[in-house]
Amino acid sequence: MEQKKTEEYVRAFLHIDATGHHKSPPCQTWQAIQLQTKDLWELGKKGVKCHFDDETKRIGIRDSINRRFVELMQQKGNVEAQEEVSKLAQSNLTRLFNPFLRLLGFDGCRDTPVEILHVFLLGIVKYVTCDFMKSLKVKQLDRLLASWQLFNINTLNISSIQAKYLVEHFSSLVGKDFKIVLQTAPFVLYQFMDDAQRRLWIALGQLATYIFQTRITNMQQYLDELRKHIDIFFWHAIHTNVQWVNKPKFHMLKHLVEAIARFGPACLFATEKFESFNSVLRHASVHSNRH
C-alpha cells in the first residue's frame, strides 16, 4: 500500500521513466501464465489457503476452474472429494485447469483485446461522469435537467434524450447513455465546471473521437495520435484525482494501442456489437425465464 503513494508507482502506471520518456513495462507471456497457473495449483493443494491467496494476488493470475479444485483440497473432512481430485490430477492434470490454457493457436495475452464498451464507456467515462455529477448541487441538477431537455438532437442520430433518467440514474447508465453524455458535454456539462474539470473533459472528448474511429487510413499515424491523446487525458486525470491510477480499467486503456494495431478499429471488437444478439438468442431459447 505504501508503494501506491510514491511517484515511482504513478510513473509505472503511465509507462514512463523518471525523465518522462515512454518506457514499456515487461510483457507477460501466455507460456509464463500457463506455468504460473500450475505453480498455483501445486501451492494450493498443500492446504494453506493464505499462501495460495497471497501468491494469486502477487502474480495477478486467477483460474476460476482450478480455484474450485484448490478449495476442495483445502476443505477439512472432505476426503472423498479430495481423493477424486487427486486421481484426476494423476490421470489427466489438464482437466483441472481452464480449457483456454490448452487451446491451440490462442495466445491469451495477445488475443484478448481491450474492449471499449466496458473499459472506456462503462469504465473511464462512467468514473469521470459520476465524479462530476456527485459534485453538483440541487439547483445545478435542476438546470442540468433543463439543459438536456432543451438540447437539439438533430445532429446526434438519436430519437430522444431521457434527461430525467440521465440525471437521476447517472451511476447505472449503459453504454449508449454515456455516449450521449460525451457528445452533449460541451453544451450541457461545461457550464458547471471549473477550468481543471473542463480541461479533463476536453481531453476525454478528444480521446473518444479517436477511440470510436471506424476507418483508419494511416495506421501508424493514427496509433501515434491515439497514444498522445491517451497520455494527455491521463495527465489531466491524475492532476484531478491521482487515485484513479488504482483503477484497473485506466491501466487497460494504456494497452488499447496494441489491441488496435493487432485487430484494427476498436469498434470491430466492441462487446456491444455482440451483445445486440442477446435478445435474439433469448427469444429463441426454450430455457429462457423471459418466456
PASEBA-1860 file (N, C-alpha, C; in nm, 3 decimals):
! residues 291
1> MEQKKTEE> 0.081/-0.121/0.000/0.000/0.000/0.000/0.085/0.126/0.000 ~ 0.196/0.122/0.073/0.284/0.238/0.079/0.341/0.271/-0.058 ~ 0.365/0.168/-0.139/0.422/0.190/-0.272/0.328/0.271/-0.360 ~ 0.196/0.258/-0.340/0.099/0.329/-0.422/0.103/0.480/-0.401 ~ 0.167/0.524/-0.293/0.176/0.667/-0.264/0.298/0.732/-0.329 ~ 0.381/0.653/-0.395/0.507/0.705/-0.448/0.492/0.753/-0.593 ~ 0.581/0.842/-0.630/0.585/0.890/-0.768/0.625/0.778/-0.864 ~ 0.708/0.688/-0.816/0.752/0.575/-0.899/0.633/0.488/-0.940
9> YVRAFLHI> 0.539/0.469/-0.848/0.419/0.389/-0.877/0.335/0.455/-0.987 ~ 0.320/0.586/-0.979/0.242/0.659/-1.080/0.312/0.653/-1.216 ~ 0.445/0.667/-1.215/0.520/0.659/-1.342/0.506/0.522/-1.406 ~ 0.510/0.418/-1.323/0.495/0.282/-1.376/0.357/0.264/-1.440 ~ 0.256/0.325/-1.379/0.121/0.319/-1.435/0.115/0.389/-1.571 ~ 0.186/0.500/-1.583/0.185/0.579/-1.707/0.283/0.526/-1.811 ~ 0.362/0.425/-1.775/0.462/0.368/-1.864/0.567/0.471/-1.904 ~ 0.615/0.550/-1.808/0.720/0.647/-1.835/0.830/0.632/-1.731
17> DATGHHKS> 0.952/0.679/-1.767/1.062/0.674/-1.672/1.074/0.807/-1.599 ~ 1.180/0.823/-1.521/1.196/0.943/-1.439/1.215/1.069/-1.523 ~ 1.257/1.053/-1.649/1.278/1.168/-1.737/1.154/1.201/-1.819 ~ 1.048/1.120/-1.806/0.925/1.145/-1.879/0.916/1.074/-2.012 ~ 1.017/0.994/-2.047/1.016/0.921/-2.173/0.937/0.791/-2.159 ~ 0.879/0.748/-2.271/0.799/0.625/-2.270/0.886/0.505/-2.235 ~ 0.836/0.422/-2.145/0.907/0.302/-2.101/0.807/0.188/-2.089 ~ 0.810/0.098/-2.186/0.715/-0.013/-2.186/0.746/-0.110/-2.073
25> PPCQTWQA> 0.646/-0.152/-1.999/0.668/-0.249/-1.891/0.700/-0.385/-1.950 ~ 0.762/-0.474/-1.873/0.788/-0.610/-1.923/0.657/-0.680/-1.957 ~ 0.651/-0.739/-2.074/0.528/-0.801/-2.121/0.509/-0.939/-2.059 ~ 0.388/-0.967/-2.019/0.353/-1.101/-1.972/0.338/-1.192/-2.093 ~ 0.376/-1.318/-2.080/0.363/-1.414/-2.189/0.262/-1.522/-2.151 ~ 0.199/-1.578/-2.253/0.099/-1.682/-2.231/0.163/-1.807/-2.171 ~ 0.285/-1.837/-2.216/0.355/-1.954/-2.163/0.384/-1.937/-2.013 ~ 0.423/-1.816/-1.974/0.451/-1.790/-1.832/0.324/-1.803/-1.749
33> IQLQTKDL> 0.211/-1.756/-1.802/0.084/-1.768/-1.730/0.044/-1.914/-1.712 ~ 0.067/-1.995/-1.815/0.036/-2.137/-1.805/0.119/-2.203/-1.694 ~ 0.247/-2.169/-1.689/0.335/-2.226/-1.586/0.298/-2.176/-1.447 ~ 0.267/-2.047/-1.437/0.231/-1.990/-1.307/0.099/-2.047/-1.254 ~ 0.007/-2.078/-1.346/-0.120/-2.138/-1.305/-0.096/-2.276/-1.243 ~ -0.006/-2.352/-1.304/0.027/-2.484/-1.249/0.101/-2.470/-1.115 ~ 0.186/-2.369/-1.105/0.255/-2.346/-0.977/0.156/-2.312/-0.866 ~ 0.052/-2.235/-0.902/-0.051/-2.202/-0.803/-0.124/-2.328/-0.756
41> WELGKKGV> -0.149/-2.419/-0.848/-0.214/-2.545/-0.811/-0.126/-2.624/-0.714 ~ 0.002/-2.633/-0.744/0.094/-2.706/-0.656/0.098/-2.643/-0.517 ~ 0.090/-2.511/-0.513/0.091/-2.441/-0.384/-0.042/-2.458/-0.311 ~ -0.152/-2.446/-0.385/-0.284/-2.451/-0.324/-0.322/-2.587/-0.270 ~ -0.281/-2.694/-0.337/-0.323/-2.828/-0.294/-0.257/-2.870/-0.163 ~ -0.156/-2.794/-0.119/-0.091/-2.825/0.008/-0.178/-2.789/0.127 ~ -0.281/-2.707/0.102/-0.379/-2.682/0.206/-0.369/-2.552/0.282 ~ -0.268/-2.469/0.252/-0.253/-2.342/0.324/-0.320/-2.232/0.241
49> KCHFDDET> -0.440/-2.193/0.279/-0.520/-2.100/0.200/-0.455/-1.963/0.186 ~ -0.399/-1.910/0.295/-0.343/-1.775/0.290/-0.224/-1.767/0.195 ~ -0.143/-1.873/0.188/-0.029/-1.874/0.096/-0.077/-1.872/-0.049 ~ -0.181/-1.950/-0.076/-0.237/-1.955/-0.211/-0.297/-1.820/-0.250 ~ -0.374/-1.760/-0.160/-0.437/-1.631/-0.189/-0.334/-1.520/-0.207 ~ -0.231/-1.520/-0.124/-0.127/-1.417/-0.134/-0.052/-1.427/-0.266 ~ -0.021/-1.548/-0.308/0.052/-1.566/-0.434/-0.036/-1.532/-0.553 ~ -0.165/-1.563/-0.543/-0.259/-1.527/-0.650/-0.263/-1.376/-0.670
57> KRIGIRDS> -0.268/-1.301/-0.561/-0.270/-1.155/-0.569/-0.138/-1.101/-0.622 ~ -0.029/-1.164/-0.581/0.104/-1.113/-0.620/0.127/-1.123/-0.770 ~ 0.092/-1.235/-0.830/0.118/-1.254/-0.972/0.000/-1.210/-1.059 ~ -0.117/-1.187/-0.998/-0.231/-1.136/-1.072/-0.294/-1.236/-1.167 ~ -0.292/-1.363/-1.132/-0.349/-1.468/-1.218/-0.455/-1.544/-1.138 ~ -0.568/-1.570/-1.203/-0.678/-1.639/-1.134/-0.749/-1.731/-1.232 ~ -0.740/-1.860/-1.210/-0.811/-1.960/-1.288/-0.929/-2.007/-1.204 ~ -1.049/-1.965/-1.239/-1.167/-1.994/-1.157/-1.197/-2.143/-1.149
65> INRRFVEL> -1.164/-2.217/-1.255/-1.188/-2.362/-1.255/-1.092/-2.430/-1.159 ~ -0.964/-2.400/-1.175/-0.864/-2.461/-1.087/-0.883/-2.417/-0.942 ~ -0.929/-2.295/-0.925/-0.950/-2.245/-0.789/-1.055/-2.329/-0.714 ~ -1.154/-2.377/-0.786/-1.256/-2.461/-0.724/-1.194/-2.592/-0.674 ~ -1.104/-2.650/-0.753/-1.037/-2.772/-0.711/-0.946/-2.746/-0.590 ~ -0.882/-2.631/-0.589/-0.797/-2.595/-0.475/-0.882/-2.584/-0.349 ~ -0.999/-2.523/-0.361/-1.088/-2.510/-0.245/-1.130/-2.647/-0.191 ~ -1.152/-2.742/-0.281/-1.187/-2.878/-0.238/-1.071/-2.942/-0.162
73> MQQKGNVE> -0.950/-2.921/-0.212/-0.832/-2.979/-0.147/-0.806/-2.916/-0.011 ~ -0.854/-2.795/0.010/-0.830/-2.725/0.136/-0.941/-2.746/0.238 ~ -1.049/-2.810/0.196/-1.160/-2.834/0.288/-1.125/-2.946/0.387 ~ -1.161/-2.928/0.509/-1.136/-3.029/0.611/-1.253/-3.128/0.615 ~ -1.220/-3.256/0.618/-1.322/-3.359/0.629/-1.383/-3.403/0.498 ~ -1.341/-3.345/0.386/-1.396/-3.382/0.256/-1.298/-3.477/0.185 ~ -1.270/-3.588/0.248/-1.168/-3.681/0.199/-1.206/-3.743/0.066 ~ -1.331/-3.779/0.050/-1.376/-3.845/-0.073/-1.354/-3.757/-0.195
81> AQEEVSKL> -1.393/-3.631/-0.186/-1.375/-3.538/-0.298/-1.227/-3.514/-0.325 ~ -1.147/-3.506/-0.221/-1.003/-3.483/-0.237/-0.936/-3.601/-0.306 ~ -0.981/-3.722/-0.277/-0.926/-3.840/-0.344/-0.961/-3.839/-0.492 ~ -1.083/-3.796/-0.524/-1.124/-3.789/-0.664/-1.041/-3.686/-0.741 ~ -1.016/-3.573/-0.678/-0.934/-3.469/-0.742/-0.791/-3.519/-0.761 ~ -0.737/-3.588/-0.663/-0.601/-3.642/-0.673/-0.590/-3.744/-0.786 ~ -0.692/-3.829/-0.801/-0.692/-3.927/-0.910/-0.697/-3.856/-1.045 ~ -0.780/-3.752/-1.053/-0.791/-3.677/-1.178/-0.660/-3.608/-1.212
89> AQSNLTRL> -0.591/-3.556/-1.111/-0.463/-3.490/-1.132/-0.358/-3.588/-1.183 ~ -0.364/-3.713/-1.138/-0.267/-3.813/-1.181/-0.296/-3.864/-1.322 ~ -0.425/-3.876/-1.354/-0.462/-3.931/-1.485/-0.460/-3.826/-1.596 ~ -0.506/-3.706/-1.565/-0.513/-3.601/-1.668/-0.512/-3.464/-1.600 ~ -0.393/-3.414/-1.572/-0.378/-3.290/-1.496/-0.444/-3.171/-1.564 ~ -0.446/-3.170/-1.698/-0.501/-3.055/-1.771/-0.650/-3.035/-1.744 ~ -0.719/-3.140/-1.699/-0.863/-3.129/-1.670/-0.890/-3.037/-1.551 ~ -0.787/-3.010/-1.473/-0.804/-2.925/-1.355/-0.793/-2.777/-1.386
97> FNPFLRLL> -0.765/-2.744/-1.512/-0.741/-2.604/-1.548/-0.837/-2.558/-1.656 ~ -0.844/-2.428/-1.674/-0.929/-2.369/-1.776/-0.890/-2.422/-1.914 ~ -0.986/-2.468/-1.996/-0.955/-2.522/-2.129/-0.884/-2.422/-2.220 ~ -0.902/-2.293/-2.196/-0.836/-2.193/-2.279/-0.684/-2.203/-2.268 ~ -0.634/-2.256/-2.158/-0.489/-2.267/-2.140/-0.427/-2.365/-2.238 ~ -0.506/-2.458/-2.290/-0.453/-2.556/-2.386/-0.515/-2.541/-2.525 ~ -0.579/-2.429/-2.549/-0.640/-2.403/-2.679/-0.532/-2.373/-2.782 ~ -0.527/-2.453/-2.888/-0.424/-2.436/-2.990/-0.446/-2.308/-3.070
105> GFDGCRDT> -0.337/-2.239/-3.099/-0.345/-2.117/-3.179/-0.396/-1.996/-3.105 ~ -0.410/-2.007/-2.975/-0.463/-1.896/-2.894/-0.358/-1.847/-2.797 ~ -0.335/-1.717/-2.796/-0.244/-1.653/-2.702/-0.327/-1.560/-2.614 ~ -0.347/-1.597/-2.489/-0.433/-1.520/-2.401/-0.387/-1.379/-2.376 ~ -0.257/-1.353/-2.394/-0.204/-1.218/-2.372/-0.227/-1.129/-2.493 ~ -0.213/-1.184/-2.611/-0.222/-1.104/-2.733/-0.360/-1.110/-2.798 ~ -0.436/-1.214/-2.771/-0.564/-1.235/-2.839/-0.684/-1.196/-2.754 ~ -0.663/-1.120/-2.649/-0.774/-1.068/-2.568/-0.766/-0.915/-2.568
113> PVEILHVF> -0.821/-0.851/-2.671/-0.805/-0.706/-2.687/-0.879/-0.625/-2.582 ~ -0.840/-0.500/-2.568/-0.909/-0.407/-2.479/-1.047/-0.378/-2.537 ~ -1.150/-0.397/-2.458/-1.287/-0.386/-2.506/-1.345/-0.251/-2.462 ~ -1.380/-0.166/-2.559/-1.408/-0.026/-2.529/-1.543/-0.004/-2.460 ~ -1.637/-0.096/-2.472/-1.765/-0.076/-2.402/-1.743/-0.078/-2.251 ~ -1.679/-0.182/-2.201/-1.663/-0.196/-2.056/-1.542/-0.122/-2.003 ~ -1.436/-0.110/-2.083/-1.316/-0.041/-2.035/-1.332/0.110/-2.045 ~ -1.384/0.159/-2.157/-1.392/0.303/-2.179/-1.527/0.361/-2.135
121> LLGIVKYV> -1.636/0.319/-2.198/-1.767/0.378/-2.167/-1.814/0.344/-2.026 ~ -1.814/0.215/-1.991/-1.861/0.173/-1.859/-1.749/0.173/-1.756 ~ -1.634/0.218/-1.797/-1.521/0.231/-1.705/-1.484/0.377/-1.686 ~ -1.397/0.425/-1.771/-1.341/0.559/-1.755/-1.447/0.669/-1.766 ~ -1.530/0.663/-1.870/-1.633/0.766/-1.886/-1.730/0.764/-1.768 ~ -1.764/0.646/-1.721/-1.854/0.635/-1.606/-1.790/0.693/-1.480 ~ -1.662/0.663/-1.457/-1.594/0.716/-1.338/-1.594/0.869/-1.339 ~ -1.557/0.925/-1.454/-1.547/1.071/-1.464/-1.685/1.136/-1.453
129> TCDFMKSL> -1.785/1.075/-1.516/-1.921/1.128/-1.510/-1.976/1.126/-1.367 ~ -1.962/1.013/-1.300/-2.013/1.001/-1.163/-1.942/1.097/-1.070 ~ -1.812/1.112/-1.088/-1.735/1.205/-1.005/-1.785/1.348/-1.023 ~ -1.817/1.384/-1.147/-1.867/1.519/-1.175/-2.009/1.538/-1.122 ~ -2.097/1.441/-1.147/-2.237/1.454/-1.107/-2.251/1.464/-0.955 ~ -2.168/1.393/-0.883/-2.175/1.396/-0.736/-2.133/1.531/-0.679 ~ -2.063/1.610/-0.760/-2.017/1.741/-0.712/-2.121/1.851/-0.732 ~ -2.230/1.821/-0.805/-2.332/1.922/-0.835/-2.429/1.939/-0.719
137> KVKQLDRL> -2.477/2.060/-0.703/-2.577/2.091/-0.601/-2.717/2.074/-0.660 ~ -2.818/2.079/-0.575/-2.955/2.054/-0.618/-2.999/2.152/-0.727 ~ -2.971/2.281/-0.709/-3.010/2.381/-0.808/-2.939/2.358/-0.941 ~ -2.815/2.313/-0.934/-2.740/2.285/-1.057/-2.799/2.164/-1.129 ~ -2.844/2.066/-1.053/-2.907/1.948/-1.114/-3.035/1.986/-1.187 ~ -3.111/2.079/-1.131/-3.233/2.126/-1.197/-3.199/2.195/-1.330 ~ -3.094/2.275/-1.328/-3.053/2.343/-1.451/-2.997/2.244/-1.552 ~ -2.925/2.144/-1.503/-2.872/2.040/-1.591/-2.986/1.965/-1.659
145> LASWQLFN> -3.089/1.933/-1.583/-3.206/1.864/-1.638/-3.270/1.947/-1.749 ~ -3.285/2.075/-1.726/-3.345/2.163/-1.827/-3.257/2.172/-1.951 ~ -3.126/2.175/-1.933/-3.033/2.184/-2.046/-3.043/2.061/-2.135 ~ -3.052/1.944/-2.074/-3.065/1.822/-2.154/-3.202/1.814/-2.221 ~ -3.306/1.860/-2.153/-3.440/1.856/-2.212/-3.451/1.947/-2.333 ~ -3.378/2.058/-2.333/-3.385/2.156/-2.442/-3.281/2.133/-2.550 ~ -3.200/2.029/-2.534/-3.090/2.006/-2.629/-3.143/1.963/-2.765 ~ -3.089/2.022/-2.871/-3.127/1.987/-3.008/-3.054/1.859/-3.050
153> INTLNISS> -3.131/1.753/-3.073/-3.071/1.622/-3.100/-3.060/1.591/-3.249 ~ -3.086/1.687/-3.335/-3.089/1.661/-3.479/-2.957/1.607/-3.533 ~ -2.846/1.646/-3.472/-2.716/1.604/-3.524/-2.658/1.483/-3.449 ~ -2.731/1.427/-3.354/-2.678/1.317/-3.274/-2.721/1.179/-3.322 ~ -2.810/1.173/-3.418/-2.857/1.045/-3.472/-2.922/0.958/-3.363 ~ -2.999/1.022/-3.276/-3.074/0.950/-3.173/-3.217/1.004/-3.173 ~ -3.310/0.924/-3.120/-3.450/0.965/-3.123/-3.484/1.064/-3.013 ~ -3.420/1.051/-2.896/-3.450/1.140/-2.785/-3.344/1.128/-2.677
161> IQAKYLVE> -3.345/1.223/-2.584/-3.258/1.219/-2.466/-3.347/1.206/-2.343 ~ -3.330/1.100/-2.270/-3.406/1.080/-2.147/-3.339/1.159/-2.035 ~ -3.364/1.289/-2.035/-3.292/1.381/-1.946/-3.309/1.346/-1.799 ~ -3.431/1.320/-1.758/-3.457/1.291/-1.617/-3.386/1.163/-1.574 ~ -3.385/1.065/-1.663/-3.318/0.938/-1.631/-3.167/0.959/-1.618 ~ -3.108/1.039/-1.707/-2.965/1.065/-1.701/-2.925/1.133/-1.570 ~ -3.010/1.224/-1.524/-2.979/1.298/-1.402/-2.998/1.212/-1.277 ~ -3.105/1.135/-1.274/-3.139/1.060/-1.153/-3.066/0.927/-1.141
169> HFSSLVGK> -3.022/0.872/-1.254/-2.960/0.738/-1.252/-2.823/0.740/-1.319 ~ -2.746/0.844/-1.296/-2.617/0.858/-1.364/-2.519/0.748/-1.327 ~ -2.537/0.683/-1.214/-2.443/0.578/-1.172/-2.478/0.441/-1.229 ~ -2.591/0.430/-1.297/-2.631/0.300/-1.352/-2.669/0.310/-1.499 ~ -2.606/0.401/-1.571/-2.633/0.417/-1.713/-2.565/0.307/-1.793 ~ -2.609/0.288/-1.916/-2.548/0.189/-2.006/-2.461/0.262/-2.108 ~ -2.397/0.185/-2.195/-2.301/0.243/-2.289/-2.357/0.353/-2.376 ~ -2.477/0.333/-2.433/-2.534/0.433/-2.522/-2.565/0.563/-2.447
177> DFKIVLQT> -2.597/0.553/-2.318/-2.622/0.673/-2.238/-2.494/0.754/-2.220 ~ -2.383/0.684/-2.195/-2.257/0.755/-2.176/-2.208/0.816/-2.307 ~ -2.246/0.759/-2.420/-2.214/0.822/-2.549/-2.287/0.956/-2.560 ~ -2.411/0.959/-2.516/-2.488/1.084/-2.518/-2.423/1.187/-2.425 ~ -2.381/1.142/-2.307/-2.315/1.232/-2.213/-2.190/1.292/-2.276 ~ -2.111/1.208/-2.343/-1.988/1.256/-2.407/-2.017/1.359/-2.515 ~ -2.116/1.331/-2.598/-2.146/1.419/-2.711/-2.209/1.551/-2.669 ~ -2.282/1.550/-2.561/-2.351/1.672/-2.517/-2.272/1.750/-2.412
185> APFVLYQF> -2.166/1.693/-2.360/-2.091/1.756/-2.251/-2.050/1.900/-2.278 ~ -1.994/1.933/-2.397/-1.952/2.072/-2.419/-2.066/2.174/-2.408 ~ -2.188/2.131/-2.438/-2.301/2.224/-2.441/-2.385/2.218/-2.314 ~ -2.374/2.108/-2.240/-2.459/2.088/-2.123/-2.381/2.089/-1.992 ~ -2.269/2.018/-1.989/-2.197/2.000/-1.863/-2.093/2.108/-1.835 ~ -2.032/2.164/-1.940/-1.921/2.257/-1.919/-1.960/2.379/-1.836 ~ -2.086/2.418/-1.840/-2.129/2.539/-1.767/-2.115/2.524/-1.616 ~ -2.105/2.400/-1.568/-2.095/2.375/-1.424/-1.952/2.342/-1.380
193> MDDAQRRL> -1.858/2.348/-1.472/-1.722/2.302/-1.443/-1.626/2.416/-1.417 ~ -1.523/2.387/-1.337/-1.413/2.481/-1.324/-1.312/2.451/-1.435 ~ -1.205/2.527/-1.442/-1.110/2.513/-1.552/-1.047/2.374/-1.556 ~ -1.011/2.319/-1.440/-0.946/2.188/-1.435/-1.041/2.079/-1.485 ~ -1.166/2.084/-1.443/-1.264/1.986/-1.489/-1.289/1.998/-1.638 ~ -1.294/2.122/-1.686/-1.320/2.143/-1.828/-1.205/2.089/-1.913 ~ -1.082/2.110/-1.868/-0.967/2.057/-1.942/-0.969/1.904/-1.945 ~ -1.009/1.844/-1.833/-1.020/1.698/-1.827/-1.123/1.647/-1.926
201> WIALGQLA> -1.238/1.710/-1.932/-1.345/1.666/-2.021/-1.313/1.694/-2.167 ~ -1.242/1.801/-2.193/-1.199/1.828/-2.331/-1.106/1.717/-2.378 ~ -1.011/1.678/-2.292/-0.919/1.570/-2.326/-0.994/1.438/-2.344 ~ -1.095/1.415/-2.260/-1.176/1.293/-2.271/-1.253/1.290/-2.401 ~ -1.312/1.403/-2.438/-1.388/1.409/-2.563/-1.300/1.390/-2.685 ~ -1.181/1.451/-2.685/-1.089/1.433/-2.796/-1.043/1.289/-2.807 ~ -1.018/1.226/-2.692/-0.977/1.086/-2.692/-1.087/0.997/-2.747 ~ -1.212/1.027/-2.712/-1.325/0.946/-2.757/-1.337/0.946/-2.909
209> TYIFQTRI> -1.308/1.059/-2.972/-1.319/1.066/-3.119/-1.220/0.973/-3.186 ~ -1.105/0.951/-3.123/-1.006/0.858/-3.178/-1.045/0.713/-3.149 ~ -1.096/0.688/-3.030/-1.130/0.551/-2.991/-1.242/0.495/-3.078 ~ -1.339/0.579/-3.114/-1.456/0.530/-3.188/-1.442/0.547/-3.340 ~ -1.320/0.564/-3.387/-1.297/0.568/-3.531/-1.331/0.433/-3.593 ~ -1.403/0.434/-3.703/-1.439/0.309/-3.771/-1.354/0.283/-3.895 ~ -1.280/0.383/-3.937/-1.196/0.369/-4.057/-1.062/0.436/-4.032 ~ -0.954/0.362/-4.052/-0.818/0.413/-4.030/-0.741/0.403/-4.160
217> TNMQQYLD> -0.703/0.517/-4.216/-0.632/0.517/-4.343/-0.481/0.505/-4.326 ~ -0.428/0.567/-4.222/-0.285/0.559/-4.193/-0.269/0.506/-4.051 ~ -0.244/0.377/-4.039/-0.244/0.312/-3.907/-0.139/0.370/-3.814 ~ -0.016/0.387/-3.860/0.090/0.433/-3.771/0.064/0.575/-3.720 ~ 0.018/0.662/-3.810/-0.015/0.799/-3.769/-0.130/0.798/-3.668 ~ -0.229/0.714/-3.694/-0.343/0.704/-3.602/-0.299/0.656/-3.465 ~ -0.216/0.553/-3.460/-0.170/0.498/-3.332/-0.088/0.600/-3.254 ~ -0.007/0.677/-3.325/0.072/0.782/-3.258/-0.019/0.887/-3.197
225> ELRKHIDI> -0.122/0.927/-3.272/-0.217/1.027/-3.222/-0.298/0.972/-3.105 ~ -0.339/0.846/-3.116/-0.416/0.784/-3.008/-0.334/0.777/-2.880 ~ -0.210/0.734/-2.893/-0.121/0.726/-2.776/-0.102/0.864/-2.713 ~ -0.088/0.966/-2.797/-0.070/1.102/-2.747/-0.193/1.148/-2.669 ~ -0.311/1.123/-2.722/-0.433/1.169/-2.655/-0.463/1.088/-2.528 ~ -0.422/0.963/-2.524/-0.434/0.886/-2.400/-0.346/0.947/-2.293 ~ -0.223/0.984/-2.331/-0.131/1.046/-2.235/-0.183/1.181/-2.187 ~ -0.240/1.259/-2.279/-0.294/1.391/-2.241/-0.409/1.374/-2.142
233> FFWHAIHT> -0.498/1.279/-2.172/-0.611/1.256/-2.081/-0.562/1.212/-1.943 ~ -0.465/1.121/-1.939/-0.413/1.074/-1.810/-0.346/1.187/-1.733 ~ -0.281/1.277/-1.803/-0.216/1.391/-1.736/-0.321/1.473/-1.661 ~ -0.431/1.504/-1.729/-0.537/1.582/-1.665/-0.609/1.501/-1.557 ~ -0.628/1.371/-1.582/-0.698/1.287/-1.484/-0.620/1.278/-1.354 ~ -0.489/1.259/-1.364/-0.406/1.246/-1.244/-0.399/1.377/-1.168 ~ -0.397/1.489/-1.240/-0.395/1.619/-1.172/-0.530/1.648/-1.105 ~ -0.635/1.583/-1.152/-0.766/1.600/-1.089/-0.781/1.508/-0.968
241> NVQWVNKP> -0.741/1.383/-0.985/-0.751/1.284/-0.876/-0.652/1.171/-0.905 ~ -0.539/1.172/-0.838/-0.434/1.075/-0.866/-0.475/0.933/-0.828 ~ -0.577/0.917/-0.746/-0.621/0.784/-0.705/-0.679/0.704/-0.820 ~ -0.710/0.770/-0.930/-0.762/0.697/-1.045/-0.661/0.600/-1.103 ~ -0.533/0.617/-1.072/-0.433/0.523/-1.124/-0.452/0.384/-1.065 ~ -0.530/0.372/-0.958/-0.556/0.242/-0.898/-0.669/0.166/-0.967 ~ -0.737/0.232/-1.060/-0.846/0.167/-1.131/-0.789/0.078/-1.242 ~ -0.819/-0.052/-1.243/-0.766/-0.140/-1.347/-0.801/-0.096/-1.489
249> KFHMLKHL> -0.920/-0.038/-1.508/-0.962/0.000/-1.643/-0.881/0.118/-1.696 ~ -0.830/0.202/-1.607/-0.739/0.307/-1.652/-0.611/0.244/-1.706 ~ -0.564/0.142/-1.637/-0.443/0.073/-1.682/-0.468/0.002/-1.816 ~ -0.584/-0.060/-1.831/-0.617/-0.132/-1.954/-0.616/-0.040/-2.075 ~ -0.657/0.085/-2.055/-0.663/0.180/-2.166/-0.525/0.202/-2.227 ~ -0.420/0.189/-2.147/-0.285/0.205/-2.199/-0.252/0.100/-2.303 ~ -0.322/-0.013/-2.299/-0.294/-0.123/-2.392/-0.388/-0.122/-2.513 ~ -0.473/-0.021/-2.524/-0.563/-0.013/-2.638/-0.487/0.004/-2.769
257> VEAIARFG> -0.376/0.075/-2.764/-0.295/0.097/-2.885/-0.251/-0.036/-2.944 ~ -0.199/-0.127/-2.860/-0.155/-0.257/-2.908/-0.271/-0.339/-2.964 ~ -0.387/-0.328/-2.900/-0.504/-0.404/-2.945/-0.549/-0.358/-3.084 ~ -0.551/-0.227/-3.106/-0.593/-0.175/-3.237/-0.489/-0.209/-3.343 ~ -0.362/-0.204/-3.308/-0.257/-0.240/-3.403/-0.272/-0.385/-3.448 ~ -0.322/-0.470/-3.362/-0.336/-0.612/-3.393/-0.469/-0.646/-3.459 ~ -0.578/-0.581/-3.416/-0.711/-0.620/-3.461/-0.784/-0.516/-3.546 ~ -0.730/-0.394/-3.556/-0.798/-0.291/-3.631/-0.881/-0.200/-3.541
265> PACLFATE> -0.971/-0.119/-3.599/-1.050/-0.024/-3.520/-1.120/-0.091/-3.402 ~ -1.121/-0.021/-3.289/-1.176/-0.079/-3.165/-1.324/-0.114/-3.179 ~ -1.397/-0.044/-3.263/-1.539/-0.072/-3.280/-1.564/-0.212/-3.337 ~ -1.464/-0.268/-3.405/-1.481/-0.400/-3.466/-1.488/-0.510/-3.361 ~ -1.424/-0.488/-3.246/-1.427/-0.592/-3.142/-1.493/-0.541/-3.014 ~ -1.587/-0.448/-3.030/-1.661/-0.395/-2.915/-1.769/-0.494/-2.874 ~ -1.782/-0.518/-2.746/-1.878/-0.617/-2.694/-2.021/-0.582/-2.730 ~ -2.053/-0.452/-2.738/-2.192/-0.414/-2.762/-2.242/-0.464/-2.897
273> KFESFNSV> -2.152/-0.486/-2.993/-2.195/-0.541/-3.121/-2.246/-0.684/-3.105 ~ -2.179/-0.759/-3.019/-2.218/-0.898/-2.998/-2.333/-0.910/-2.897 ~ -2.338/-0.818/-2.802/-2.447/-0.821/-2.704/-2.581/-0.786/-2.768 ~ -2.577/-0.725/-2.885/-2.702/-0.691/-2.953/-2.779/-0.816/-2.995 ~ -2.710/-0.931/-2.999/-2.776/-1.056/-3.035/-2.839/-1.125/-2.914 ~ -2.818/-1.069/-2.794/-2.870/-1.134/-2.674/-3.021/-1.152/-2.678 ~ -3.092/-1.049/-2.722/-3.238/-1.058/-2.725/-3.285/-1.164/-2.825 ~ -3.213/-1.176/-2.937/-3.248/-1.277/-3.038/-3.233/-1.417/-2.979
281> LRHASVHS> -3.120/-1.439/-2.913/-3.094/-1.570/-2.853/-3.193/-1.599/-2.739 ~ -3.226/-1.496/-2.663/-3.319/-1.514/-2.551/-3.456/-1.556/-2.601 ~ -3.503/-1.492/-2.708/-3.635/-1.526/-2.761/-3.636/-1.666/-2.823 ~ -3.521/-1.710/-2.871/-3.513/-1.841/-2.936/-3.492/-1.954/-2.836 ~ -3.452/-1.921/-2.715/-3.418/-2.023/-2.616/-3.542/-2.067/-2.539 ~ -3.566/-2.198/-2.536/-3.680/-2.251/-2.461/-3.651/-2.251/-2.312 ~ -3.524/-2.231/-2.275/-3.486/-2.232/-2.134/-3.488/-2.092/-2.073 ~ -3.518/-1.991/-2.153/-3.514/-1.855/-2.103/-3.628/-1.831/-2.004
289> NRH> -3.598/-1.758/-1.896/-3.702/-1.726/-1.798/-3.788/-1.609/-1.843 ~ -3.761/-1.558/-1.965/-3.844/-1.449/-2.018/-3.971/-1.503/-2.085 ~ -3.980/-1.635/-2.105/-4.099/-1.692/-2.169/-4.211/-1.710/-2.068
END
